[in-house]
């Protein structure tokens, strides 16, 4: 049975982002050798990082097999939460970039394919000329909805500051 560990004493000082990244890579590639090749480090180095991580957490994250590795239930839990933490860190960096340069950022647009292929192309071309450091992600939406799990009022507000609505509801850059 896994022992409970104290954050400050055990984990906070011994688990590093690099270790988690190595763990993610091992899981993604299914073996320490393949992960080492991807990361440009030796297999024993990867193995040592994983062993140290397991020691720090007090549980076995991976089962070693002749064909590679298999993720344990503990490893699956760390993988899920660790990825969420990395996603939040990535978003934090994007937020810092936006604060430092409000003319850059990311704009996610959900719309039916017919709109994306039609007038949206012209709108985004114009917007891109005026705001070349903004990246677009257009996602097909088959059933329009007002609610979205990935949007918050704060993000929508900061995203829409530089936009204006036309009479037909189309969103265009402010002139």
Buried (B, 14 or more C-beta within 10 A) or exposed (E): EEEEBEEEEBBEEBBEEEBBBBBBBBBEBBBBBBBBBEBEBEBEBBBBBBEBBBEBBBBBBBEEEEEBBEBBEBBEEBBEEBEEEBEEEEEEEBEEBBEEEEEBBBBBBBBBEEBBEEEBEEBBEEBBEEBEEBEEEBEEBEEEEEEEEEEEEEBEEBBEEBEEEEEEEEBBBEE
